[in-house]
């Protein structure tokens, strides 16, 4: 979902609803995002928009919306 909308912020609630029908604890999402960051080789690929959601940067460089 993040990769399909590069550089666009995706809310936590949208991700939770799309992936788990909103029925899992939000820390589960954080764990999966951290796993993705490790597999991609660093945290710069997926940025956190504190208190709102996440953004997939795509090119590995920090971008602003």
mmCIF file of the N, C-alpha and C atoms, coordinates in Angstrom:
data_MODEL
# 
_entry.id   MODEL 
# 
loop_
_atom_site.group_PDB 
_atom_site.id 
_atom_site.type_symbol 
_atom_site.label_atom_id 
_atom_site.label_alt_id 
_atom_site.label_comp_id 
_atom_site.label_asym_id 
_atom_site.label_entity_id 
_atom_site.label_seq_id 
_atom_site.pdbx_PDB_ins_code 
_atom_site.Cartn_x 
_atom_site.Cartn_y 
_atom_site.Cartn_z 
_atom_site.occupancy 
_atom_site.B_iso_or_equiv 
_atom_site.pdbx_formal_charge 
_atom_site.auth_seq_id 
_atom_site.auth_comp_id 
_atom_site.auth_asym_id 
_atom_site.auth_atom_id 
_atom_site.pdbx_PDB_model_num 
ATOM 1   N N  . UNK A 1 1  ? 0.829  -1.190 0.000  1.00 0.00 ? 1  UNK A N  1 
ATOM 2   C CA . UNK A 1 1  ? 0.000  0.000  0.000  1.00 0.00 ? 1  UNK A CA 1 
ATOM 3   C C  . UNK A 1 1  ? 0.873  1.253  0.000  1.00 0.00 ? 1  UNK A C  1 
ATOM 4   N N  . UNK A 1 2  ? 1.958  1.230  0.794  1.00 0.00 ? 2  UNK A N  1 
ATOM 5   C CA . UNK A 1 2  ? 2.853  2.385  0.826  1.00 0.00 ? 2  UNK A CA 1 
ATOM 6   C C  . UNK A 1 2  ? 3.567  2.575  -0.507 1.00 0.00 ? 2  UNK A C  1 
ATOM 7   N N  . UNK A 1 3  ? 4.035  1.484  -1.098 1.00 0.00 ? 3  UNK A N  1 
ATOM 8   C CA . UNK A 1 3  ? 4.761  1.577  -2.367 1.00 0.00 ? 3  UNK A CA 1 
ATOM 9   C C  . UNK A 1 3  ? 3.858  2.007  -3.517 1.00 0.00 ? 3  UNK A C  1 
ATOM 10  N N  . UNK A 1 4  ? 2.564  1.741  -3.415 1.00 0.00 ? 4  UNK A N  1 
ATOM 11  C CA . UNK A 1 4  ? 1.655  2.134  -4.486 1.00 0.00 ? 4  UNK A CA 1 
ATOM 12  C C  . UNK A 1 4  ? 1.357  3.629  -4.466 1.00 0.00 ? 4  UNK A C  1 
ATOM 13  N N  . UNK A 1 5  ? 1.734  4.298  -3.359 1.00 0.00 ? 5  UNK A N  1 
ATOM 14  C CA . UNK A 1 5  ? 1.524  5.746  -3.221 1.00 0.00 ? 5  UNK A CA 1 
ATOM 15  C C  . UNK A 1 5  ? 2.834  6.408  -2.782 1.00 0.00 ? 5  UNK A C  1 
ATOM 16  N N  . UNK A 1 6  ? 3.886  6.330  -3.613 1.00 0.00 ? 6  UNK A N  1 
ATOM 17  C CA . UNK A 1 6  ? 5.177  6.875  -3.184 1.00 0.00 ? 6  UNK A CA 1 
ATOM 18  C C  . UNK A 1 6  ? 5.088  8.357  -2.849 1.00 0.00 ? 6  UNK A C  1 
ATOM 19  N N  . UNK A 1 7  ? 5.774  8.722  -1.763 1.00 0.00 ? 7  UNK A N  1 
ATOM 20  C CA . UNK A 1 7  ? 5.868  10.087 -1.253 1.00 0.00 ? 7  UNK A CA 1 
ATOM 21  C C  . UNK A 1 7  ? 4.562  10.640 -0.695 1.00 0.00 ? 7  UNK A C  1 
ATOM 22  N N  . UNK A 1 8  ? 3.504  9.838  -0.694 1.00 0.00 ? 8  UNK A N  1 
ATOM 23  C CA . UNK A 1 8  ? 2.240  10.285 -0.102 1.00 0.00 ? 8  UNK A CA 1 
ATOM 24  C C  . UNK A 1 8  ? 2.107  9.669  1.289  1.00 0.00 ? 8  UNK A C  1 
ATOM 25  N N  . UNK A 1 9  ? 1.642  10.457 2.231  1.00 0.00 ? 9  UNK A N  1 
ATOM 26  C CA . UNK A 1 9  ? 1.439  9.970  3.581  1.00 0.00 ? 9  UNK A CA 1 
ATOM 27  C C  . UNK A 1 9  ? 0.208  9.061  3.610  1.00 0.00 ? 9  UNK A C  1 
ATOM 28  N N  . UNK A 1 10 ? 0.369  7.900  4.245  1.00 0.00 ? 10 UNK A N  1 
ATOM 29  C CA . UNK A 1 10 ? -0.737 6.953  4.418  1.00 0.00 ? 10 UNK A CA 1 
ATOM 30  C C  . UNK A 1 10 ? -0.978 6.854  5.919  1.00 0.00 ? 10 UNK A C  1 
ATOM 31  N N  . UNK A 1 11 ? -2.213 7.080  6.338  1.00 0.00 ? 11 UNK A N  1 
ATOM 32  C CA . UNK A 1 11 ? -2.512 7.079  7.766  1.00 0.00 ? 11 UNK A CA 1 
ATOM 33  C C  . UNK A 1 11 ? -2.419 5.676  8.352  1.00 0.00 ? 11 UNK A C  1 
ATOM 34  N N  . UNK A 1 12 ? -2.129 5.654  9.647  1.00 0.00 ? 12 UNK A N  1 
ATOM 35  C CA . UNK A 1 12 ? -2.080 4.385  10.371 1.00 0.00 ? 12 UNK A CA 1 
ATOM 36  C C  . UNK A 1 12 ? -3.418 3.663  10.264 1.00 0.00 ? 12 UNK A C  1 
ATOM 37  N N  . UNK A 1 13 ? -4.502 4.409  10.424 1.00 0.00 ? 13 UNK A N  1 
ATOM 38  C CA . UNK A 1 13 ? -5.828 3.784  10.389 1.00 0.00 ? 13 UNK A CA 1 
ATOM 39  C C  . UNK A 1 13 ? -6.127 3.182  9.017  1.00 0.00 ? 13 UNK A C  1 
ATOM 40  N N  . UNK A 1 14 ? -5.694 3.843  7.942  1.00 0.00 ? 14 UNK A N  1 
ATOM 41  C CA . UNK A 1 14 ? -5.917 3.301  6.600  1.00 0.00 ? 14 UNK A CA 1 
ATOM 42  C C  . UNK A 1 14 ? -5.143 1.997  6.417  1.00 0.00 ? 14 UNK A C  1 
ATOM 43  N N  . UNK A 1 15 ? -3.902 1.965  6.892  1.00 0.00 ? 15 UNK A N  1 
ATOM 44  C CA . UNK A 1 15 ? -3.114 0.739  6.797  1.00 0.00 ? 15 UNK A CA 1 
ATOM 45  C C  . UNK A 1 15 ? -3.731 -0.377 7.635  1.00 0.00 ? 15 UNK A C  1 
ATOM 46  N N  . UNK A 1 16 ? -4.117 -0.055 8.857  1.00 0.00 ? 16 UNK A N  1 
ATOM 47  C CA . UNK A 1 16 ? -4.723 -1.064 9.735  1.00 0.00 ? 16 UNK A CA 1 
ATOM 48  C C  . UNK A 1 16 ? -6.008 -1.627 9.122  1.00 0.00 ? 16 UNK A C  1 
ATOM 49  N N  . UNK A 1 17 ? -6.811 -0.760 8.578  1.00 0.00 ? 17 UNK A N  1 
ATOM 50  C CA . UNK A 1 17 ? -8.077 -1.199 7.981  1.00 0.00 ? 17 UNK A CA 1 
ATOM 51  C C  . UNK A 1 17 ? -7.841 -2.058 6.740  1.00 0.00 ? 17 UNK A C  1 
ATOM 52  N N  . UNK A 1 18 ? -6.921 -1.642 5.888  1.00 0.00 ? 18 UNK A N  1 
ATOM 53  C CA . UNK A 1 18 ? -6.639 -2.362 4.644  1.00 0.00 ? 18 UNK A CA 1 
ATOM 54  C C  . UNK A 1 18 ? -6.029 -3.736 4.910  1.00 0.00 ? 18 UNK A C  1 
ATOM 55  N N  . UNK A 1 19 ? -5.111 -3.803 5.851  1.00 0.00 ? 19 UNK A N  1 
ATOM 56  C CA . UNK A 1 19 ? -4.362 -5.039 6.072  1.00 0.00 ? 19 UNK A CA 1 
ATOM 57  C C  . UNK A 1 19 ? -5.064 -5.984 7.036  1.00 0.00 ? 19 UNK A C  1 
ATOM 58  N N  . UNK A 1 20 ? -5.552 -5.456 8.159  1.00 0.00 ? 20 UNK A N  1 
ATOM 59  C CA . UNK A 1 20 ? -6.101 -6.320 9.210  1.00 0.00 ? 20 UNK A CA 1 
ATOM 60  C C  . UNK A 1 20 ? -7.550 -6.012 9.545  1.00 0.00 ? 20 UNK A C  1 
ATOM 61  N N  . UNK A 1 21 ? -8.258 -5.320 8.703  1.00 0.00 ? 21 UNK A N  1 
ATOM 62  C CA . UNK A 1 21 ? -9.643 -4.917 8.971  1.00 0.00 ? 21 UNK A CA 1 
ATOM 63  C C  . UNK A 1 21 ? -9.755 -4.145 10.284 1.00 0.00 ? 21 UNK A C  1 
ATOM 64  N N  . UNK A 1 22 ? -8.672 -3.459 10.660 1.00 0.00 ? 22 UNK A N  1 
ATOM 65  C CA . UNK A 1 22 ? -8.676 -2.615 11.846 1.00 0.00 ? 22 UNK A CA 1 
ATOM 66  C C  . UNK A 1 22 ? -8.724 -3.355 13.160 1.00 0.00 ? 22 UNK A C  1 
ATOM 67  N N  . UNK A 1 23 ? -8.514 -4.670 13.155 1.00 0.00 ? 23 UNK A N  1 
ATOM 68  C CA . UNK A 1 23 ? -8.735 -5.449 14.376 1.00 0.00 ? 23 UNK A CA 1 
ATOM 69  C C  . UNK A 1 23 ? -7.460 -5.830 15.131 1.00 0.00 ? 23 UNK A C  1 
ATOM 70  N N  . UNK A 1 24 ? -6.291 -5.337 14.733 1.00 0.00 ? 24 UNK A N  1 
ATOM 71  C CA . UNK A 1 24 ? -5.048 -5.672 15.415 1.00 0.00 ? 24 UNK A CA 1 
ATOM 72  C C  . UNK A 1 24 ? -4.521 -4.464 16.170 1.00 0.00 ? 24 UNK A C  1 
ATOM 73  N N  . UNK A 1 25 ? -3.777 -4.693 17.255 1.00 0.00 ? 25 UNK A N  1 
ATOM 74  C CA . UNK A 1 25 ? -3.169 -3.569 17.994 1.00 0.00 ? 25 UNK A CA 1 
ATOM 75  C C  . UNK A 1 25 ? -2.222 -2.779 17.105 1.00 0.00 ? 25 UNK A C  1 
ATOM 76  N N  . UNK A 1 26 ? -2.161 -1.483 17.301 1.00 0.00 ? 26 UNK A N  1 
ATOM 77  C CA . UNK A 1 26 ? -1.354 -0.633 16.428 1.00 0.00 ? 26 UNK A CA 1 
ATOM 78  C C  . UNK A 1 26 ? 0.138  -0.935 16.519 1.00 0.00 ? 26 UNK A C  1 
ATOM 79  N N  . UNK A 1 27 ? 0.601  -1.488 17.627 1.00 0.00 ? 27 UNK A N  1 
ATOM 80  C CA . UNK A 1 27 ? 2.029  -1.838 17.728 1.00 0.00 ? 27 UNK A CA 1 
ATOM 81  C C  . UNK A 1 27 ? 2.397  -2.929 16.733 1.00 0.00 ? 27 UNK A C  1 
ATOM 82  N N  . UNK A 1 28 ? 1.437  -3.734 16.324 1.00 0.00 ? 28 UNK A N  1 
ATOM 83  C CA . UNK A 1 28 ? 1.680  -4.747 15.299 1.00 0.00 ? 28 UNK A CA 1 
ATOM 84  C C  . UNK A 1 28 ? 2.118  -4.072 14.009 1.00 0.00 ? 28 UNK A C  1 
ATOM 85  N N  . UNK A 1 29 ? 1.469  -2.978 13.657 1.00 0.00 ? 29 UNK A N  1 
ATOM 86  C CA . UNK A 1 29 ? 1.828  -2.219 12.460 1.00 0.00 ? 29 UNK A CA 1 
ATOM 87  C C  . UNK A 1 29 ? 3.258  -1.695 12.578 1.00 0.00 ? 29 UNK A C  1 
ATOM 88  N N  . UNK A 1 30 ? 3.612  -1.149 13.727 1.00 0.00 ? 30 UNK A N  1 
ATOM 89  C CA . UNK A 1 30 ? 4.965  -0.632 13.941 1.00 0.00 ? 30 UNK A CA 1 
ATOM 90  C C  . UNK A 1 30 ? 6.013  -1.726 13.758 1.00 0.00 ? 30 UNK A C  1 
ATOM 91  N N  . UNK A 1 31 ? 5.727  -2.900 14.279 1.00 0.00 ? 31 UNK A N  1 
ATOM 92  C CA . UNK A 1 31 ? 6.645  -4.025 14.147 1.00 0.00 ? 31 UNK A CA 1 
ATOM 93  C C  . UNK A 1 31 ? 6.850  -4.394 12.689 1.00 0.00 ? 31 UNK A C  1 
ATOM 94  N N  . UNK A 1 32 ? 5.781  -4.448 11.917 1.00 0.00 ? 32 UNK A N  1 
ATOM 95  C CA . UNK A 1 32 ? 5.881  -4.803 10.499 1.00 0.00 ? 32 UNK A CA 1 
ATOM 96  C C  . UNK A 1 32 ? 6.612  -3.719 9.704  1.00 0.00 ? 32 UNK A C  1 
ATOM 97  N N  . UNK A 1 33 ? 6.358  -2.467 10.010 1.00 0.00 ? 33 UNK A N  1 
ATOM 98  C CA . UNK A 1 33 ? 7.056  -1.373 9.317  1.00 0.00 ? 33 UNK A CA 1 
ATOM 99  C C  . UNK A 1 33 ? 8.545  -1.437 9.626  1.00 0.00 ? 33 UNK A C  1 
ATOM 100 N N  . UNK A 1 34 ? 8.907  -1.692 10.873 1.00 0.00 ? 34 UNK A N  1 
ATOM 101 C CA . UNK A 1 34 ? 10.322 -1.816 11.226 1.00 0.00 ? 34 UNK A CA 1 
ATOM 102 C C  . UNK A 1 34 ? 10.984 -2.986 10.519 1.00 0.00 ? 34 UNK A C  1 
ATOM 103 N N  . UNK A 1 35 ? 10.270 -4.094 10.363 1.00 0.00 ? 35 UNK A N  1 
ATOM 104 C CA . UNK A 1 35 ? 10.794 -5.241 9.627  1.00 0.00 ? 35 UNK A CA 1 
ATOM 105 C C  . UNK A 1 35 ? 11.023 -4.869 8.166  1.00 0.00 ? 35 UNK A C  1 
ATOM 106 N N  . UNK A 1 36 ? 10.082 -4.162 7.565  1.00 0.00 ? 36 UNK A N  1 
ATOM 107 C CA . UNK A 1 36 ? 10.251 -3.704 6.182  1.00 0.00 ? 36 UNK A CA 1 
ATOM 108 C C  . UNK A 1 36 ? 11.468 -2.791 6.045  1.00 0.00 ? 36 UNK A C  1 
ATOM 109 N N  . UNK A 1 37 ? 11.647 -1.893 6.992  1.00 0.00 ? 37 UNK A N  1 
ATOM 110 C CA . UNK A 1 37 ? 12.804 -0.992 6.959  1.00 0.00 ? 37 UNK A CA 1 
ATOM 111 C C  . UNK A 1 37 ? 14.109 -1.792 6.969  1.00 0.00 ? 37 UNK A C  1 
ATOM 112 N N  . UNK A 1 38 ? 14.202 -2.782 7.840  1.00 0.00 ? 38 UNK A N  1 
ATOM 113 C CA . UNK A 1 38 ? 15.412 -3.608 7.899  1.00 0.00 ? 38 UNK A CA 1 
ATOM 114 C C  . UNK A 1 38 ? 15.639 -4.342 6.586  1.00 0.00 ? 38 UNK A C  1 
ATOM 115 N N  . UNK A 1 39 ? 14.571 -4.900 6.015  1.00 0.00 ? 39 UNK A N  1 
ATOM 116 C CA . UNK A 1 39 ? 14.707 -5.645 4.770  1.00 0.00 ? 39 UNK A CA 1 
ATOM 117 C C  . UNK A 1 39 ? 15.090 -4.740 3.596  1.00 0.00 ? 39 UNK A C  1 
ATOM 118 N N  . UNK A 1 40 ? 14.677 -3.486 3.640  1.00 0.00 ? 40 UNK A N  1 
ATOM 119 C CA . UNK A 1 40 ? 15.029 -2.536 2.591  1.00 0.00 ? 40 UNK A CA 1 
ATOM 120 C C  . UNK A 1 40 ? 16.415 -1.936 2.798  1.00 0.00 ? 40 UNK A C  1 
ATOM 121 N N  . UNK A 1 41 ? 17.026 -2.214 3.925  1.00 0.00 ? 41 UNK A N  1 
ATOM 122 C CA . UNK A 1 41 ? 18.382 -1.776 4.169  1.00 0.00 ? 41 UNK A CA 1 
ATOM 123 C C  . UNK A 1 41 ? 18.522 -0.458 4.900  1.00 0.00 ? 41 UNK A C  1 
ATOM 124 N N  . UNK A 1 42 ? 17.444 0.071  5.431  1.00 0.00 ? 42 UNK A N  1 
ATOM 125 C CA . UNK A 1 42 ? 17.551 1.301  6.205  1.00 0.00 ? 42 UNK A CA 1 
ATOM 126 C C  . UNK A 1 42 ? 16.222 1.992  6.382  1.00 0.00 ? 42 UNK A C  1 
ATOM 127 N N  . UNK A 1 43 ? 16.187 2.871  7.376  1.00 0.00 ? 43 UNK A N  1 
ATOM 128 C CA . UNK A 1 43 ? 14.953 3.565  7.715  1.00 0.00 ? 43 UNK A CA 1 
ATOM 129 C C  . UNK A 1 43 ? 14.575 4.689  6.785  1.00 0.00 ? 43 UNK A C  1 
ATOM 130 N N  . UNK A 1 44 ? 15.486 5.064  5.866  1.00 0.00 ? 44 UNK A N  1 
ATOM 131 C CA . UNK A 1 44 ? 15.172 6.198  5.003  1.00 0.00 ? 44 UNK A CA 1 
ATOM 132 C C  . UNK A 1 44 ? 14.146 5.874  3.914  1.00 0.00 ? 44 UNK A C  1 
ATOM 133 N N  . UNK A 1 45 ? 13.851 4.606  3.684  1.00 0.00 ? 45 UNK A N  1 
ATOM 134 C CA . UNK A 1 45 ? 12.868 4.231  2.660  1.00 0.00 ? 45 UNK A CA 1 
ATOM 135 C C  . UNK A 1 45 ? 11.435 4.491  3.109  1.00 0.00 ? 45 UNK A C  1 
ATOM 136 N N  . UNK A 1 46 ? 11.159 4.262  4.390  1.00 0.00 ? 46 UNK A N  1 
ATOM 137 C CA . UNK A 1 46 ? 9.822  4.488  4.937  1.00 0.00 ? 46 UNK A CA 1 
ATOM 138 C C  . UNK A 1 46 ? 9.976  5.483  6.080  1.00 0.00 ? 46 UNK A C  1 
ATOM 139 N N  . UNK A 1 47 ? 9.369  6.638  5.926  1.00 0.00 ? 47 UNK A N  1 
ATOM 140 C CA . UNK A 1 47 ? 9.460  7.652  6.971  1.00 0.00 ? 47 UNK A CA 1 
ATOM 141 C C  . UNK A 1 47 ? 8.180  7.653  7.798  1.00 0.00 ? 47 UNK A C  1 
ATOM 142 N N  . UNK A 1 48 ? 8.319  8.050  9.045  1.00 0.00 ? 48 UNK A N  1 
ATOM 143 C CA . UNK A 1 48 ? 7.188  8.139  9.948  1.00 0.00 ? 48 UNK A CA 1 
ATOM 144 C C  . UNK A 1 48 ? 6.703  9.573  10.009 1.00 0.00 ? 48 UNK A C  1 
ATOM 145 N N  . UNK A 1 49 ? 5.407  9.769  9.856  1.00 0.00 ? 49 UNK A N  1 
ATOM 146 C CA . UNK A 1 49 ? 4.783  11.070 10.077 1.00 0.00 ? 49 UNK A CA 1 
ATOM 147 C C  . UNK A 1 49 ? 4.168  10.949 11.454 1.00 0.00 ? 49 UNK A C  1 
ATOM 148 N N  . UNK A 1 50 ? 4.876  11.460 12.430 1.00 0.00 ? 50 UNK A N  1 
ATOM 149 C CA . UNK A 1 50 ? 4.555  11.223 13.843 1.00 0.00 ? 50 UNK A CA 1 
ATOM 150 C C  . UNK A 1 50 ? 3.080  11.477 14.163 1.00 0.00 ? 50 UNK A C  1 
ATOM 151 N N  . UNK A 1 51 ? 2.451  10.460 14.771 1.00 0.00 ? 51 UNK A N  1 
ATOM 152 C CA . UNK A 1 51 ? 1.065  10.558 15.196 1.00 0.00 ? 51 UNK A CA 1 
ATOM 153 C C  . UNK A 1 51 ? 0.042  10.427 14.080 1.00 0.00 ? 51 UNK A C  1 
ATOM 154 N N  . UNK A 1 52 ? 0.514  10.271 12.835 1.00 0.00 ? 52 UNK A N  1 
ATOM 155 C CA . UNK A 1 52 ? -0.423 10.212 11.706 1.00 0.00 ? 52 UNK A CA 1 
ATOM 156 C C  . UNK A 1 52 ? -0.267 8.929  10.896 1.00 0.00 ? 52 UNK A C  1 
ATOM 157 N N  . UNK A 1 53 ? 0.943  8.665  10.406 1.00 0.00 ? 53 UNK A N  1 
ATOM 158 C CA . UNK A 1 53 ? 1.112  7.494  9.561  1.00 0.00 ? 53 UNK A CA 1 
ATOM 159 C C  . UNK A 1 53 ? 2.520  7.358  9.025  1.00 0.00 ? 53 UNK A C  1 
ATOM 160 N N  . UNK A 1 54 ? 2.622  6.856  7.794  1.00 0.00 ? 54 UNK A N  1 
ATOM 161 C CA . UNK A 1 54 ? 3.906  6.555  7.181  1.00 0.00 ? 54 UNK A CA 1 
ATOM 162 C C  . UNK A 1 54 ? 3.927  7.035  5.743  1.00 0.00 ? 54 UNK A C  1 
ATOM 163 N N  . UNK A 1 55 ? 5.156  7.186  5.226  1.00 0.00 ? 55 UNK A N  1 
ATOM 164 C CA . UNK A 1 55 ? 5.348  7.593  3.832  1.00 0.00 ? 55 UNK A CA 1 
ATOM 165 C C  . UNK A 1 55 ? 6.463  6.736  3.249  1.00 0.00 ? 55 UNK A C  1 
ATOM 166 N N  . UNK A 1 56 ? 6.233  6.141  2.078  1.00 0.00 ? 56 UNK A N  1 
ATOM 167 C CA . UNK A 1 56 ? 7.265  5.396  1.359  1.00 0.00 ? 56 UNK A CA 1 
ATOM 168 C C  . UNK A 1 56 ? 7.951  6.378  0.429  1.00 0.00 ? 56 UNK A C  1 
ATOM 169 N N  . UNK A 1 57 ? 9.242  6.576  0.634  1.00 0.00 ? 57 UNK A N  1 
ATOM 170 C CA . UNK A 1 57 ? 9.966  7.564  -0.155 1.00 0.00 ? 57 UNK A CA 1 
ATOM 171 C C  . UNK A 1 57 ? 10.355 7.000  -1.511 1.00 0.00 ? 57 UNK A C  1 
ATOM 172 N N  . UNK A 1 58 ? 10.655 5.727  -1.592 1.00 0.00 ? 58 UNK A N  1 
ATOM 173 C CA . UNK A 1 58 ? 10.863 5.078  -2.877 1.00 0.00 ? 58 UNK A CA 1 
ATOM 174 C C  . UNK A 1 58 ? 12.269 5.121  -3.406 1.00 0.00 ? 58 UNK A C  1 
ATOM 175 N N  . UNK A 1 59 ? 12.931 6.266  -3.368 1.00 0.00 ? 59 UNK A N  1 
ATOM 176 C CA . UNK A 1 59 ? 14.280 6.353  -3.901 1.00 0.00 ? 59 UNK A CA 1 
ATOM 177 C C  . UNK A 1 59 ? 15.339 6.301  -2.808 1.00 0.00 ? 59 UNK A C  1 
ATOM 178 N N  . UNK A 1 60 ? 14.904 6.103  -1.577 1.00 0.00 ? 60 UNK A N  1 
ATOM 179 C CA . UNK A 1 60 ? 15.838 5.979  -0.478 1.00 0.00 ? 60 UNK A CA 1 
ATOM 180 C C  . UNK A 1 60 ? 16.357 7.308  0.060  1.00 0.00 ? 60 UNK A C  1 
ATOM 181 N N  . UNK A 1 61 ? 15.854 8.407  -0.456 1.00 0.00 ? 61 UNK A N  1 
ATOM 182 C CA . UNK A 1 61 ? 16.289 9.726  0.010  1.00 0.00 ? 61 UNK A CA 1 
ATOM 183 C C  . UNK A 1 61 ? 15.102 10.411 0.694  1.00 0.00 ? 61 UNK A C  1 
ATOM 184 N N  . UNK A 1 62 ? 15.389 11.167 1.724  1.00 0.00 ? 62 UNK A N  1 
ATOM 185 C CA . UNK A 1 62 ? 14.337 11.862 2.443  1.00 0.00 ? 62 UNK A CA 1 
ATOM 186 C C  . UNK A 1 62 ? 13.729 12.936 1.543  1.00 0.00 ? 62 UNK A C  1 
ATOM 187 N N  . UNK A 1 63 ? 12.427 12.959 1.445  1.00 0.00 ? 63 UNK A N  1 
ATOM 188 C CA . UNK A 1 63 ? 11.697 13.955 0.655  1.00 0.00 ? 63 UNK A CA 1 
ATOM 189 C C  . UNK A 1 63 ? 10.649 14.606 1.527  1.00 0.00 ? 63 UNK A C  1 
ATOM 190 N N  . UNK A 1 64 ? 10.215 15.781 1.142  1.00 0.00 ? 64 UNK A N  1 
ATOM 191 C CA . UNK A 1 64 ? 9.117  16.437 1.846  1.00 0.00 ? 64 UNK A CA 1 
ATOM 192 C C  . UNK A 1 64 ? 7.881  16.380 0.976  1.00 0.00 ? 64 UNK A C  1 
ATOM 193 N N  . UNK A 1 65 ? 6.737  16.396 1.622  1.00 0.00 ? 65 UNK A N  1 
ATOM 194 C CA . UNK A 1 65 ? 5.473  16.294 0.882  1.00 0.00 ? 65 UNK A CA 1 
ATOM 195 C C  . UNK A 1 65 ? 5.162  17.592 0.179  1.00 0.00 ? 65 UNK A C  1 
# 
